[in-house]
Amino acid sequence: MDASVLLLYLAMAVWVLGPLWAAPGHVRPDANAADPDFFEWMLRHAVRIFTVGEHPFHTPTLNAPLGVNLLANTGLLGLTVPLAPVTWVFGPGVGFVALLTIGLAGTAGAWYHVLSRHVVDNRLAAAVGGGFAGFAPGLVNHANGHPNLVAQFLIPFIVWRALTLRTVRDGIVLGLLVTWQAFINEELLFLTALALAVFVLGHGVSRARIRPFLTGLGVAVATAGILLAYPLWYQFAGPQSYHGLPDFVLTYGADLASYGAFPKLSLAHGAGALSPQPEENTFFGWPLLLLLVAAVIWLGRRAAVRGLALVAAVFVVLSLGATADWRGQPVWTGAPWHLLNHLPLFDSVLPIRLGLVVVPVFAVLLALSVAEAVRHRYGPVWLVLVAAALLPIVPIPLPVAPTASVPVFFASGDWRRYVPAGRSVVNADTSVWFGGVTAMHWDDATGQGYRMVGGYFLGPDVTGQGRYGTPERPTAGLLGGVAYNGDVPPIGDAQREQARQDVAFWRAAIVVLASDAPHHDALQATLEQLFGPGRQVDDVWLWDVR
C-alpha cells in the first residue's frame, strides 16, 4: 500500500501544480508574482556557487554595492543546492516547480511514513493524516510562491525523533535533521520547537525518561550548534544582517472567523476575504472543525490527544496576533501575542503563520480518529463524516498568469556593451514591490551576469531593523515616487548633484527605463532632467552614467 499512497500524493501534487508544469518559467501563480521571481533567483544563485564560486551566504549581485545576506533572506540552500543540477540543465523555472512538487508530495509522504510506523496501526488512517498534512489549505496556498513553507518533509521526522530521544545516536540524528531544516526554513523550525514544548507540557514526561531525554537533547543541541555556529553568526551578525521584521508585518494575524471559512483554492472556493494578505494558513472549513472537536471529546482519555488539543488551542490563540479580529472587527486588544512579538526570534515571526502548526496537529487527530473508528462497527459512519468534512477543502489547480517578458536589451546580451565588470544597472523604477522584482527577473534571465541596484529582499534599515529593500538613496526615493504617482517633481542643481553622488555610490553604468514601466513618460522626463537626453537601445531607454 505504501507505494500506492506515495504515488497518489505525487499525482495530487502534479494536479495542483499542473498549470505551472504546463509551462515552467513562462507562467507564475496568479496570486503572487514577486516570490516566484525571488526563489528562481535563489535557484540560479545555487548553480553559481559551483560554476563561478559565488559565496553561498552572500551575493554581491543584488543591492549593489552592498550585496544581500542570503541566510537572512530564506536562501533555501537546503533545497536549492541539491537541485542545482536540475536548475543548471532545465533552468530555474523547472527548478521552482520541482521545489513545490517535492514540498507538497514529500510533506504528505513523510507524515504518512511517521504516522503509519509510529502512531497508528492502520495504513488508511495514516494515508488520511498524511494527505491532510501535505495538502492542507495553508500548504496549497503557499504553493503560490513559498516553497520554503511548503517543504515540511523534515518536520515529522524532527518531531518523532525529539519525542523519542533515548540515545546519543538519536541526538546526533536529531541534530542533523535540525541542521538541514535550518537551511530550508528556520521559521518552521522555531514553530516546531515551540509546539513540541507545549505538547510535552500538556502530555508530560515520565520520570524514567527524563535523563535519557535530556542526554539526547544535549547531544542534538551540540551537534546542530557545531554545524550551525558559523551560519547563524553570519545570519545575525554578518554583512547586511538585521534584527526583527518591519513593524507592519507584525500586524498580519489570522482572523478568528477564518478557521471556519473555506479557502479559495478548494472545491468550496471560499471568498478568502478574512485574510489580511494572500496567506490562508487557517482556512479549514467549519465541518472539519466540528469533526475534530468531536474527535477530541471522543478520544480525550488519551494523554496524547489532550496534548494535541492543547497545542492546537495555544497556536490558534497566538495566530490571531496582538489584536484579535472577528470578521475584520477587533474583539480582543492585547491578545497574548502582544506579550511575545517584540522578543528575540519571536520578532521574526508572522503571527498568521503560527496557524501552520495547527495543520499537523489536525492531521494526527484525523489519523487517530480513523484508526480508532475502523476497530468498531460504526467505522464506516465515521469515515463518511471524515470524507464529508474534507471534501470541501480538496485543493484545485493553482490559477496562473503569464510571466512578465524580459526586454530584448537584456535577453539578447546587448547589455554587455554598456556594463563593464563590477559596475551595476539601475532600473528606473526603484520601488521594491515592482521595480525590485522586475530587476531581479531581468538579471536572472542573463544568468545573473551583472550587478543590480536594489531588489526584492530583506535588509537592515539605518537602525539595523529589518526592512524590505535597502534604505533609499535620495535619487531612488525620487524615482520611486514618480513610478508610484506619475508626478514629475521639480528638478534643480541640487537634485542633479545628488543623482551624480548616488550613481557614483551605486557604481552604476546605466539607468534603464523599460517600455512597460509604470508612468513611463513621467519617469523619462524626470531622468532627462537628472542625466540629460537618453538613448533608445532595442526596447529600452538608457542613460550612460559612468
C-alpha positions in Angstrom: 0.0 0.0 0.0 2.9 2.4 0.7 3.8 2.8 -3.0 0.2 3.4 -3.9 -0.2 6.1 -1.3 3.0 7.8 -2.3 2.0 7.7 -6.0 -1.4 9.2 -5.0 0.4 12.1 -3.2 2.6 12.7 -6.2 -0.4 12.7 -8.5 -2.2 15.2 -6.2 0.9 17.5 -6.3 1.1 17.4 -10.1 -2.7 18.0 -10.2 -2.4 21.1 -8.0 0.7 22.4 -9.8 -0.4 21.3 -13.3 -0.8 24.8 -14.7 2.8 25.6 -13.6 4.1 22.3 -15.0 2.4 23.0 -18.4 4.8 26.0 -19.0 7.5 26.2 -16.3 9.2 29.6 -16.3 6.6 31.1 -18.6 3.8 31.3 -16.1 3.5 32.4 -12.5 0.9 31.8 -9.8 -1.7 34.5 -10.4 -1.8 35.4 -6.7 1.9 36.0 -6.2 4.3 37.3 -8.9 7.1 38.5 -6.6 8.1 35.5 -4.6 8.5 33.1 -7.5 11.0 35.5 -9.1 12.8 35.6 -5.8 13.1 31.9 -5.4 14.0 31.4 -9.1 16.8 33.9 -8.5 17.9 31.8 -5.5 17.9 28.6 -7.6 20.2 30.3 -10.1 22.4 31.5 -7.2 22.9 27.9 -6.1 24.2 27.0 -9.5 26.6 29.9 -9.4 28.1 28.6 -6.2 29.5 25.8 -8.3 30.0 27.4 -11.6 31.7 30.7 -10.6 32.4 30.1 -6.9 29.9 32.7 -5.5 29.7 32.9 -1.7 26.7 30.6 -0.7 25.7 33.0 2.1 26.1 36.4 0.4 25.6 37.8 -3.1 27.1 41.0 -4.5 24.7 40.8 -7.5 21.7 42.3 -5.6 21.6 45.6 -3.8 24.9 46.9 -5.3 27.3 47.9 -3.9 26.4 46.4 -0.5 25.0 43.0 -1.5 22.5 40.9 0.3 22.8 38.5 3.2 21.1 35.4 1.8 20.9 33.5 5.1 18.8 36.3 6.4 16.5 36.0 3.3 15.4 32.4 3.2 18.1 31.5 0.7 16.7 27.9 0.8 20.2 26.4 0.4 18.9 23.1 1.9 16.9 22.6 -1.3 18.4 24.8 -4.0 21.8 23.3 -3.7 20.6 19.6 -4.1 18.5 20.8 -7.0 21.4 22.7 -8.7 21.9 20.1 -11.4 18.2 20.3 -12.3 18.4 24.1 -12.4 21.6 24.1 -14.5 20.1 21.7 -17.1 16.5 22.8 -17.2 16.5 26.3 -15.8 15.2 27.9 -12.7 11.5 27.8 -13.9 11.6 24.0 -13.8 13.6 24.1 -10.6 10.9 26.2 -8.9 8.0 23.9 -9.8 10.1 20.9 -8.8 10.6 22.5 -5.4 6.9 22.9 -4.9 6.2 19.4 -6.1 8.7 17.9 -3.7 7.3 20.1 -0.9 3.7 19.0 -1.3 4.2 15.3 -2.1 7.2 15.0 0.2 5.5 16.5 3.2 2.5 14.2 2.8 4.7 11.2 2.3 6.8 12.0 5.3 3.8 12.3 7.6 2.4 9.1 6.2 5.6 7.3 7.0 5.8 8.6 10.6 2.1 8.0 11.2 2.0 4.5 9.8 5.2 3.4 11.5 4.9 5.1 14.9 1.4 6.5 15.6 -1.4 4.3 14.2 -1.6 0.7 13.1 -3.9 1.3 10.1 -2.5 2.4 6.8 -5.7 4.1 5.7 -5.7 6.3 8.8 -2.1 7.2 8.1 -2.9 8.0 4.5 -5.7 10.3 5.5 -3.5 12.1 8.0 -0.5 12.3 5.7 -2.7 13.6 2.8 -4.1 16.3 5.0 -0.7 17.3 6.4 0.7 17.7 2.8 -2.3 19.2 1.1 -4.0 21.3 3.8 -5.3 24.7 2.6 -2.3 26.5 4.2 0.3 24.5 2.3 -1.6 24.7 -1.0 -1.9 28.4 -0.6 1.9 28.7 0.0 2.4 26.9 -3.3 1.6 30.3 -4.8 5.2 31.2 -4.1 6.7 30.0 -0.8 8.4 26.7 -1.4 10.3 27.2 1.9 7.0 26.9 3.7 5.6 24.1 1.6 8.6 21.9 2.0 7.9 20.5 5.5 9.0 16.9 4.9 11.7 17.0 7.6 9.2 18.2 10.3 7.6 14.9 11.1 11.0 13.2 11.5 12.2 16.0 13.7 9.0 15.8 15.8 9.2 12.0 16.2 12.9 11.9 16.9 12.5 14.7 19.5 9.7 12.9 21.3 11.6 9.6 21.4 15.1 10.7 22.3 16.9 7.9 24.2 20.4 7.5 23.0 23.4 9.6 21.8 22.7 8.3 18.3 19.2 9.6 18.5 20.6 13.0 19.5 23.0 13.1 16.6 20.3 12.2 14.1 18.0 14.9 15.5 20.9 17.4 15.3 21.5 16.6 11.7 17.8 16.9 10.8 17.6 20.3 12.6 20.7 21.5 10.7 19.2 20.6 7.3 15.8 22.2 8.2 17.7 25.4 9.2 18.8 25.7 5.6 15.3 25.2 4.4 13.3 27.4 6.7 14.1 28.5 10.3 10.7 29.9 11.0 9.1 26.4 10.7 11.9 25.0 12.9 11.3 27.6 15.6 7.5 27.0 15.5 8.1 23.2 15.7 10.2 23.7 18.8 7.5 25.8 20.4 4.9 23.3 19.6 6.9 20.4 21.0 7.4 22.4 24.2 3.7 22.9 24.6 2.9 19.3 23.8 5.4 18.0 26.3 4.0 20.3 29.0 0.5 19.1 28.2 1.4 15.4 27.8 4.0 15.1 30.4 7.2 13.0 30.5 7.7 10.0 32.8 10.5 10.3 35.4 12.3 7.3 33.9 12.6 9.0 30.6 13.8 12.4 31.8 17.5 11.5 32.0 17.8 9.8 28.5 15.7 12.5 27.0 18.0 15.3 28.4 21.0 13.4 27.2 19.7 13.0 23.7 18.6 16.6 23.7 22.0 17.8 24.8 23.7 15.8 22.0 21.2 17.2 19.4 21.9 20.8 20.6 25.7 20.2 20.5 25.5 18.6 17.0 23.4 21.3 15.5 25.2 24.0 17.4 28.6 23.0 15.9 27.3 22.7 12.4 25.2 25.9 12.5 27.6 28.2 14.6 29.1 30.0 11.6 25.9 30.2 9.5 24.0 31.6 12.5 26.7 34.1 13.2 26.7 35.2 9.5 22.9 35.5 9.5 22.7 37.6 12.7 26.0 39.5 12.7 27.4 39.2 9.2 27.3 41.7 6.4 23.8 43.1 5.8 22.3 41.3 8.8 19.3 42.8 10.6 17.1 42.2 13.6 13.3 41.7 13.5 10.9 42.3 10.7 9.2 45.5 9.6 6.6 46.6 12.1 3.7 46.4 9.6 4.3 42.7 9.1 3.7 42.1 12.8 0.0 43.0 12.2 -0.5 40.0 10.0 -2.7 38.0 12.3 -5.4 35.5 11.5 -9.0 36.4 11.7 -10.6 34.1 14.2 -13.5 33.5 11.8 -11.1 32.3 9.2 -10.7 29.0 11.0 -14.2 28.0 10.0 -14.1 29.5 6.5 -13.3 27.7 3.2 -10.1 28.6 1.3 -10.1 30.0 -2.2 -8.1 27.1 -3.7 -10.6 24.4 -2.9 -13.7 22.8 -4.2 -15.7 25.0 -1.9 -13.9 28.0 -3.3 -14.2 30.4 -0.4 -14.0 34.1 -0.9 -10.9 34.5 1.3 -11.9 37.9 2.5 -10.9 37.1 6.0 -7.2 37.0 5.2 -5.2 40.3 5.7 -2.9 39.2 2.8 -2.8 36.3 0.3 -1.8 33.7 3.0 -4.7 31.4 4.0 -3.0 29.4 6.7 -6.0 29.0 8.9 -8.9 28.3 6.5 -10.1 24.8 7.4 -13.9 25.0 7.0 -16.4 24.6 9.7 -17.3 20.9 9.0 -13.7 19.9 9.8 -13.6 21.9 13.0 -16.8 20.3 14.2 -15.5 16.8 13.3 -12.2 17.4 15.2 -13.9 18.8 18.3 -16.0 15.6 18.3 -12.8 13.5 17.9 -11.1 15.2 20.8 -14.1 14.7 23.1 -14.3 11.0 21.9 -10.6 10.3 22.3 -9.9 12.7 25.1 -9.0 9.9 27.6 -5.7 9.6 25.8 -2.9 11.9 27.1 -1.6 12.3 23.5 -4.9 13.6 22.3 -5.1 16.1 25.2 -1.6 17.3 24.4 -2.5 17.8 20.8 -5.6 19.7 21.7 -3.6 22.0 24.0 -1.1 22.7 21.1 -4.0 23.5 18.8 -5.6 25.8 21.3 -2.4 27.7 22.1 -1.4 28.2 18.5 -4.9 29.2 17.4 -4.9 32.0 20.0 -1.3 33.1 19.2 -2.0 33.1 15.4 -4.6 35.9 16.0 -1.8 38.4 16.5 -1.6 41.2 19.1 -5.2 42.2 18.4 -7.7 39.5 17.6 -10.3 40.2 14.9 -13.7 38.5 14.2 -14.7 39.2 10.6 -12.4 42.1 10.3 -13.5 43.8 13.6 -11.2 43.9 16.6 -12.7 41.9 19.5 -9.6 41.4 21.7 -7.0 44.0 22.1 -3.9 42.9 23.9 -4.2 39.3 22.8 -1.4 37.0 24.1 0.8 37.6 21.0 1.5 41.2 22.1 3.5 39.8 25.0 5.8 38.0 22.7 6.1 39.8 19.4 9.0 42.0 20.3 11.1 39.3 22.0 14.2 38.0 20.1 13.2 35.3 17.5 9.5 36.0 18.0 10.0 39.4 16.3 10.9 37.5 13.1 7.7 35.5 13.0 4.5 36.5 11.2 1.7 35.7 13.7 -0.6 34.3 10.9 2.0 31.6 10.3 1.6 30.2 13.7 -1.6 28.8 12.3 0.6 26.4 10.2 1.3 24.5 13.4 -2.4 23.5 13.6 -2.1 21.6 10.3 -0.1 18.6 11.5 -2.0 18.6 14.8 -5.2 18.2 12.9 -3.6 15.6 10.7 -2.6 13.5 13.6 -6.0 13.8 15.2 -7.6 12.7 11.9 -5.3 9.7 11.7 -6.0 8.7 15.4 -9.8 9.1 14.9 -9.9 7.0 11.7 -7.7 4.3 13.3 -10.0 4.1 16.3 -13.1 4.1 14.2 -12.2 1.2 11.9 -12.0 -1.0 15.0 -15.7 -0.6 15.7 -18.8 -1.3 13.8 -19.6 2.4 13.4 -16.3 2.8 11.5 -18.0 3.4 8.1 -20.1 6.1 9.5 -17.0 8.0 10.8 -15.2 7.5 7.5 -18.2 9.1 5.7 -18.1 12.0 8.2 -14.4 12.5 7.6 -14.9 12.4 3.8 -17.7 15.0 4.1 -15.5 17.3 6.2 -12.5 17.0 3.9 -14.3 17.2 0.5 -15.0 21.0 0.6 -11.3 21.7 1.1 -9.9 19.4 -1.5 -7.4 21.6 -3.5 -7.9 22.7 -7.0 -5.1 23.6 -9.5 -3.4 26.9 -9.0 -4.5 29.8 -11.2 -1.6 31.2 -13.2 -0.7 34.2 -15.3 2.0 34.8 -17.9 5.4 35.6 -16.7 6.5 39.2 -17.5 8.6 39.4 -20.6 12.3 40.3 -20.4 13.4 43.3 -22.5 15.4 42.3 -25.7 18.2 44.5 -24.4 18.9 42.0 -21.6 17.7 38.8 -23.3 19.9 39.3 -26.3 23.0 40.1 -24.3 23.3 43.7 -25.7 23.6 44.9 -22.1 27.2 43.6 -22.1 28.3 46.5 -24.4 27.3 49.0 -21.7 28.0 47.4 -18.4 31.7 46.7 -17.5 32.6 44.1 -14.9 32.0 45.4 -11.4 29.5 48.1 -12.5 25.8 48.0 -11.8 22.5 48.5 -13.6 19.7 50.8 -12.2 16.1 50.1 -13.1 14.4 53.5 -13.3 11.5 52.1 -11.3 13.3 51.8 -7.9 10.3 50.6 -5.9 10.8 47.3 -4.1 7.5 45.7 -4.8 7.5 46.2 -8.6 10.8 47.6 -9.7 13.0 45.4 -7.5 11.2 42.2 -8.5 11.3 43.2 -12.2 15.1 44.0 -12.0 15.7 40.6 -10.4 13.7 39.0 -13.3 15.9 40.7 -15.9 19.1 39.9 -14.1 18.2 36.2 -13.6 17.4 35.9 -17.4 21.0 36.9 -18.0 22.3 34.2 -15.7 22.9 36.9 -13.0 25.5 38.4 -15.3 25.6 41.9 -13.8 25.1 43.7 -10.5 21.9 45.5 -10.0 20.8 48.3 -7.7 18.0 47.4 -5.2 15.9 44.2 -5.4 13.3 42.3 -3.5 14.9 41.2 -0.2 15.1 41.9 3.5 18.0 44.1 4.7 18.8 46.5 7.6 17.4 50.0 7.8 19.5 52.8 9.4 18.8 51.4 12.9 19.5 47.8 11.9 15.9 46.6 11.9 14.7 44.6 9.0 13.0 46.3 6.1 12.1 45.3 2.5 14.8 46.6 0.2 17.7 48.9 1.3 17.4 52.4 2.8 16.7 54.6 -0.2 19.3 56.9 -1.6 17.6 60.3 -2.3 17.5 59.6 -6.1 16.0 56.2 -5.6 13.3 57.8 -3.4 12.6 60.4 -6.0 12.3 57.9 -8.9 10.2 55.6 -6.8 7.8 58.4 -6.1 7.4 59.2 -9.8 6.9 55.5 -10.6 4.2 55.4 -7.9 2.2 58.5 -8.6 3.3 59.8 -12.0 4.1 63.3 -10.8 7.3 64.8 -12.1 8.9 66.8 -9.2 10.9 70.0 -9.6 14.5 69.1 -10.6 17.3 71.6 -10.0 21.0 71.6 -9.5 20.7 70.1 -6.0 18.8 67.1 -7.4 21.3 66.6 -10.2 24.2 66.8 -7.9 22.6 64.3 -5.6 21.9 62.0 -8.6 25.6 62.1 -9.5 26.5 61.2 -6.0 24.0 58.3 -5.9 25.1 56.7 -9.2 28.7 57.0 -8.0 27.8 55.2 -4.8 26.0 52.5 -6.7 28.9 52.2 -9.2 26.2 52.4 -11.8 27.0 52.1 -15.5 23.5 52.7 -16.9 20.0 53.6 -15.8 17.4 51.6 -17.8 13.8 52.5 -18.4 11.7 49.7 -19.8 8.7 50.3 -22.1 6.2 48.8 -19.6 7.5 50.8 -16.6 4.7 52.4 -14.6 4.2 56.1 -15.6 6.8 55.6 -18.3 6.6 59.2 -19.7 6.9 60.8 -16.3 9.9 58.7 -15.5 11.6 59.5 -18.8 11.0 63.2 -18.3 12.5 63.0 -14.8 15.5 61.0 -15.9 16.2 63.5 -18.8 16.3 66.4 -16.3 18.6 64.4 -14.0 21.0 62.9 -16.5 20.3 64.6 -19.9 18.9 63.0 -23.0 18.7 59.3 -23.0 19.1 56.9 -26.0 16.9 54.1 -27.1 18.6 50.7 -27.5 16.5 47.8 -28.6 13.3 48.1 -26.5 14.6 50.2 -23.6 15.7 53.8 -22.9 19.1 54.1 -21.2 21.3 56.7 -19.7 25.0 56.1 -19.5 26.0 57.5 -16.1 29.7 56.3 -16.0 
